[in-house]
Amino acid sequence: MTTETSTQHASTPVLILFVTGDAPRSRRARANLASMLERLGRSDLSPQEIDLLDQPQAGLSYAVFATPSLLKREPGRDGALLYGDLSDSDRLERFLADLLVHEAEPG
């Protein structure tokens, strides 16, 4: 079972949302990301959330220096960061657009 899980995670895009507690911008980022993933038909993706108030070292590990921010990591590609509360839906959609390619792949 561990091998299947590892294989699945290796081919699945990873989204990590960095927040600071329950600040208004963090709440908006959570809501905007969930809404966009649903709109794109990718509500199957469960973004990991890291609260930098609880885990400040994670910000340094991932080179994240502002919140909220969204990190997108995919196998064989460099990671990409999008800063802000994700309220610019066009920008967020472009940032997540390549996740649509995975939608057609068997899971």
C-alpha positions in Angstrom: 0.0 0.0 0.0 2.9 2.4 0.7 4.3 1.8 -2.8 1.0 2.7 -4.4 0.7 5.8 -2.3 4.2 6.9 -3.2 3.7 6.3 -6.9 0.4 8.2 -6.8 2.0 11.1 -5.1 5.0 11.1 -7.4 2.8 11.8 -10.4 0.3 14.1 -8.8 0.8 17.9 -8.8 1.4 19.2 -5.3 -0.1 22.5 -4.1 1.0 24.0 -0.9 -0.7 27.1 0.5 1.3 29.1 2.9 -0.7 31.2 5.4 -0.4 33.1 8.6 -3.0 31.8 11.0 -6.6 32.9 10.3 -5.7 36.3 9.0 -8.2 37.8 6.5 -5.9 37.4 3.5 -5.2 33.8 4.5 -9.0 33.1 4.7 -9.5 34.7 1.3 -6.7 32.7 -0.2 -8.2 29.4 1.1 -11.6 30.3 -0.3 -10.3 31.5 -3.6 -8.1 28.5 -4.2 -10.9 26.0 -3.3 -13.3 27.9 -5.6 -10.9 27.9 -8.5 -10.0 24.2 -8.1 -13.7 23.4 -8.2 -14.2 25.6 -11.3 -11.3 23.9 -13.1 -12.7 20.4 -12.2 -9.8 19.7 -9.9 -11.5 19.5 -6.6 -9.8 16.1 -6.3 -6.6 18.0 -5.4 -6.2 18.7 -1.7 -3.7 21.5 -1.2 -1.4 21.1 1.7 -1.5 24.1 4.1 1.4 25.3 6.1 0.8 28.0 8.7 4.0 29.9 9.0 3.1 31.1 12.5 3.3 27.5 13.6 6.1 26.4 11.2 8.3 29.4 10.4 11.2 27.2 9.3 9.0 25.8 6.5 9.0 29.3 4.9 12.8 29.3 4.8 12.9 25.7 3.5 10.6 26.6 0.6 12.0 30.1 0.1 8.6 31.6 0.9 8.9 35.1 2.4 5.3 36.5 2.2 1.9 35.1 2.9 -0.4 34.0 1.6 1.4 32.3 -1.2 0.7 29.2 -3.3 3.5 26.8 -4.3 2.9 24.5 -7.2 5.2 21.5 -7.6 5.0 18.9 -10.4 7.2 16.0 -11.2 10.0 16.9 -13.6 9.3 20.7 -13.3 10.6 23.5 -11.2 8.3 24.8 -8.5 6.3 28.0 -9.0 5.1 30.5 -6.4 2.1 32.8 -6.6 1.9 35.4 -3.9 -1.2 37.2 -2.6 -4.8 36.3 -1.6 -5.4 34.6 -5.0 -8.3 37.0 -5.7 -7.1 37.7 -9.2 -9.0 34.8 -10.8 -7.5 35.2 -14.3 -3.9 35.1 -12.8 -4.8 32.1 -10.6 -6.4 30.2 -13.5 -3.2 30.8 -15.6 -1.1 29.6 -12.7 -3.1 26.4 -12.4 -3.9 25.9 -16.1 -1.3 23.1 -16.6 -3.1 21.1 -13.8 -5.9 20.5 -16.4 -3.6 18.2 -18.3 -3.7 15.8 -15.4 -7.5 15.7 -15.5 -7.5 13.4 -18.5 -4.9 11.0 -17.2 -6.2 7.8 -15.5 -5.9 7.9 -11.8 
